[in-house]
Amino acid sequence: MAEKKGTKVNGIQARTTHSDYHIHVQAIGEMEMNRPYGGAWELRAPVEVIEWLANQEPVLASGASGHMYYIRMDVLLFDTGAQGLLIHGTEFNHPKGCLMGCNPKSPSVKAVVEYAFQTDMMVPETFASVNTQEDKKEEE
């Protein structure tokens, strides 16, 4: 069975299937970081996120092969200065898909954030904390 090929779209994207502990991230754009089409990195992620990602329908083409393996991922810049990664798909922990925090000390995370920053792909977002049980107790 031939794999479906698609048109490459500039942006940051996550591969729907890759490994048990890592998300494969590609950036496609004008700037070459470590690939001719932009950049590619491996980010550690919880098993639950990997399993969720494997159940998403790929809609974006690989920068390397042109095959449809990827879904959209945004690098968010919160008004607090913190960054996050939003992988678009069915609701996981966010209405638009899966929202993950970033470890700013991770070289791979730094590279993805830097690529997004250098290519104006950062998405501004307002930080809204989750109202936990402890928050509710403090309010009483």
KEKE-3310 file (N, C-alpha, C; in steps of 0.2 Angstrom, whole numbers, plus 5000, padded with zeros to 4 digits):
npx = (5004:5003:5010:5002:5005:5008:5007:5020:5019:5024:5028:5027:5027:5021:5025:5014:5016:5030:5040:5041:5044:5047:5043:5043:5048:5046:5051:5046:5052:5059:5071:5086:5090:5095:5092:5089:5076:5072:5071:5073:5069:5069:5058:5056:5042:5027:5020:5006:5004:5011:5003:4991:4994:4997:4985:4980:4974:4985:4989:4998:5012:5028:5043:5054:5051:5039:5028:5012:5013:5011:5005:4998:5008:5009:5021:5019:5019:5017:5009:5016:5029:5033:5034:5025:5019:5008:4999:4989:4974:4962:4953:4963:4970:4966:4955:4959:4967:4982:4991:5007:5019:5035:5052:5064:5077:5081:5090:5084:5071:5074:5079:5068:5060:5068:5069:5055:5054:5064:5059:5047:5036:5030:5017:5007:4999:4987:4990:4982:4978:4974:4960:4963:4959:4966:4967:4954:4951:4959:4953:4942)
npy = (4994:5011:5025:5040:5055:5073:5091:5101:5111:5127:5128:5121:5105:5089:5072:5058:5045:5037:5034:5025:5034:5046:5061:5065:5080:5092:5106:5116:5128:5144:5145:5136:5124:5112:5104:5103:5107:5114:5110:5096:5087:5077:5075:5071:5063:5059:5043:5042:5053:5050:5039:5045:5054:5044:5040:5050:5058:5059:5075:5083:5085:5077:5085:5079:5068:5070:5062:5059:5061:5069:5081:5097:5108:5120:5132:5140:5156:5162:5176:5177:5174:5161:5146:5135:5119:5116:5103:5100:5092:5079:5082:5081:5086:5099:5110:5111:5100:5093:5100:5104:5107:5115:5110:5121:5119:5108:5103:5100:5105:5119:5121:5119:5130:5141:5140:5143:5156:5163:5162:5169:5161:5159:5158:5169:5169:5169:5166:5155:5149:5133:5130:5122:5110:5114:5128:5132:5129:5139:5150:5150)
npz = (5000:4995:5003:5008:5001:5004:5003:5009:5023:5030:5047:5064:5069:5075:5075:5072:5076:5083:5094:5110:5120:5116:5107:5090:5083:5070:5061:5049:5037:5032:5038:5041:5053:5058:5048:5030:5027:5038:5054:5066:5080:5095:5108:5125:5132:5142:5143:5141:5133:5122:5118:5115:5105:5095:5091:5084:5069:5055:5047:5041:5030:5030:5032:5027:5019:5013:5016:5024:5040:5051:5064:5068:5078:5091:5097:5112:5119:5134:5143:5155:5152:5152:5142:5132:5124:5112:5105:5092:5091:5095:5110:5124:5136:5135:5126:5112:5110:5116:5129:5134:5146:5146:5148:5151:5152:5144:5130:5118:5119:5120:5108:5099:5104:5101:5087:5084:5089:5082:5069:5069:5074:5086:5097:5104:5121:5134:5151:5161:5176:5182:5192:5206:5219:5231:5228:5229:5242:5248:5244:5252)
capx = (5000:5007:5009:4999:5010:5005:5010:5023:5017:5028:5026:5030:5023:5023:5024:5009:5019:5037:5043:5037:5045:5048:5039:5047:5045:5049:5050:5047:5052:5065:5078:5089:5093:5099:5089:5088:5069:5071:5074:5070:5071:5066:5056:5053:5035:5024:5017:4999:5004:5013:4997:4986:4997:4997:4978:4978:4975:4990:4986:5003:5017:5035:5048:5060:5049:5033:5023:5008:5014:5012:4999:5001:5010:5011:5025:5015:5023:5012:5010:5020:5036:5034:5032:5021:5018:5001:4998:4982:4970:4956:4954:4966:4970:4965:4950:4962:4972:4987:4995:5012:5024:5042:5058:5068:5084:5081:5092:5079:5065:5077:5080:5061:5057:5072:5067:5049:5056:5068:5055:5040:5031:5028:5010:5005:4994:4986:4991:4976:4980:4969:4958:4963:4955:4969:4965:4947:4952:4962:4948:4936)
capy = (5000:5017:5030:5046:5061:5079:5097:5103:5118:5130:5127:5116:5099:5083:5065:5055:5039:5038:5029:5024:5039:5053:5064:5068:5087:5095:5113:5118:5135:5147:5145:5129:5124:5106:5100:5107:5110:5118:5107:5091:5086:5072:5078:5066:5064:5054:5037:5044:5058:5046:5035:5050:5056:5038:5040:5056:5057:5064:5079:5087:5081:5077:5089:5075:5063:5072:5058:5062:5058:5074:5086:5104:5109:5127:5134:5146:5161:5165:5182:5176:5173:5154:5143:5128:5116:5114:5098:5100:5086:5078:5085:5077:5090:5106:5109:5110:5094:5092:5106:5102:5112:5115:5111:5126:5116:5103:5106:5099:5110:5125:5122:5120:5137:5145:5140:5146:5163:5166:5162:5172:5155:5159:5160:5173:5165:5171:5161:5154:5143:5128:5131:5116:5109:5118:5135:5133:5130:5145:5156:5150)
capz = (5000:4995:5008:5005:5001:5005:5002:5015:5025:5035:5054:5068:5069:5079:5071:5076:5078:5083:5099:5116:5125:5113:5101:5085:5081:5064:5060:5041:5036:5028:5042:5042:5059:5058:5042:5024:5027:5045:5060:5069:5087:5099:5115:5130:5134:5146:5139:5140:5128:5116:5116:5113:5098:5090:5089:5080:5061:5052:5042:5038:5027:5032:5028:5024:5014:5010:5018:5029:5047:5056:5065:5070:5085:5092:5103:5115:5123:5139:5145:5161:5149:5151:5135:5132:5117:5111:5099:5090:5089:5099:5117:5129:5142:5132:5121:5106:5110:5121:5131:5138:5149:5143:5152:5148:5152:5139:5124:5112:5120:5119:5100:5096:5106:5098:5080:5084:5091:5076:5063:5071:5074:5093:5097:5111:5124:5141:5155:5165:5180:5184:5199:5209:5226:5235:5227:5231:5250:5250:5243:5257)
cpx = (5004:5005:5007:5004:5006:5010:5013:5021:5021:5025:5029:5025:5025:5021:5019:5011:5027:5041:5039:5038:5047:5043:5044:5044:5049:5047:5051:5047:5058:5071:5080:5092:5098:5096:5088:5081:5068:5074:5070:5073:5067:5064:5053:5046:5032:5020:5010:4999:5006:5007:4992:4988:4996:4989:4975:4979:4980:4987:4991:5009:5024:5039:5053:5057:5043:5027:5019:5009:5013:5005:5002:5003:5012:5016:5021:5020:5017:5014:5015:5028:5037:5032:5029:5021:5011:5000:4991:4980:4964:4958:4957:4966:4968:4960:4953:4967:4976:4991:5000:5017:5031:5047:5063:5076:5086:5084:5087:5073:5068:5077:5073:5059:5061:5070:5060:5050:5059:5064:5048:5034:5028:5021:5008:4999:4993:4987:4985:4977:4973:4967:4958:4959:4959:4968:4959:4947:4954:4958:4943:4938)
cpy = (5006:5022:5037:5052:5067:5085:5099:5110:5120:5129:5122:5111:5093:5077:5061:5048:5039:5033:5029:5030:5046:5055:5067:5075:5089:5102:5114:5125:5137:5146:5137:5129:5117:5101:5105:5110:5114:5115:5101:5089:5080:5075:5072:5068:5058:5049:5039:5049:5055:5042:5039:5052:5050:5038:5046:5055:5062:5068:5083:5082:5082:5081:5085:5071:5065:5068:5061:5058:5063:5078:5092:5104:5117:5128:5141:5150:5164:5172:5183:5175:5166:5152:5137:5126:5114:5109:5098:5093:5085:5080:5079:5081:5098:5105:5108:5104:5093:5097:5103:5108:5111:5115:5115:5124:5111:5106:5106:5104:5117:5126:5123:5128:5142:5146:5144:5154:5166:5166:5165:5167:5155:5161:5163:5170:5169:5166:5161:5148:5139:5129:5124:5116:5114:5126:5136:5133:5136:5151:5156:5154)
cpz = (5000:5000:5005:5006:5001:5003:5009:5017:5031:5042:5058:5069:5073:5075:5076:5079:5078:5088:5105:5121:5123:5108:5096:5082:5075:5064:5052:5040:5033:5032:5043:5048:5059:5052:5036:5024:5033:5050:5062:5075:5090:5106:5119:5132:5138:5141:5137:5134:5121:5113:5112:5106:5093:5088:5085:5072:5058:5047:5038:5035:5030:5028:5025:5018:5010:5012:5024:5036:5053:5058:5068:5077:5086:5098:5106:5119:5128:5141:5152:5159:5149:5144:5137:5125:5117:5104:5098:5088:5094:5106:5121:5136:5141:5127:5114:5105:5116:5123:5135:5140:5145:5149:5149:5148:5147:5133:5118:5113:5118:5111:5097:5098:5102:5090:5080:5085:5084:5070:5064:5071:5081:5093:5104:5114:5131:5145:5160:5169:5181:5191:5202:5216:5231:5234:5230:5239:5252:5249:5248:5263)
residu = (MET:ALA:GLU:LYS:LYS:GLY:THR:LYS:VAL:ASN:GLY:ILE:GLN:ALA:ARG:THR:THR:HIS:SER:ASP:TYR:HIS:ILE:HIS:VAL:GLN:ALA:ILE:GLY:GLU:MET:GLU:MET:ASN:ARG:PRO:TYR:GLY:GLY:ALA:TRP:GLU:LEU:ARG:ALA:PRO:VAL:GLU:VAL:ILE:GLU:TRP:LEU:ALA:ASN:GLN:GLU:PRO:VAL:LEU:ALA:SER:GLY:ALA:SER:GLY:HIS:MET:TYR:TYR:ILE:ARG:MET:ASP:VAL:LEU:LEU:PHE:ASP:THR:GLY:ALA:GLN:GLY:LEU:LEU:ILE:HIS:GLY:THR:GLU:PHE:ASN:HIS:PRO:LYS:GLY:CYS:LEU:MET:GLY:CYS:ASN:PRO:LYS:SER:PRO:SER:VAL:LYS:ALA:VAL:VAL:GLU:TYR:ALA:PHE:GLN:THR:ASP:MET:MET:VAL:PRO:GLU:THR:PHE:ALA:SER:VAL:ASN:THR:GLN:GLU:ASP:LYS:LYS:GLU:GLU:GLU)
# end
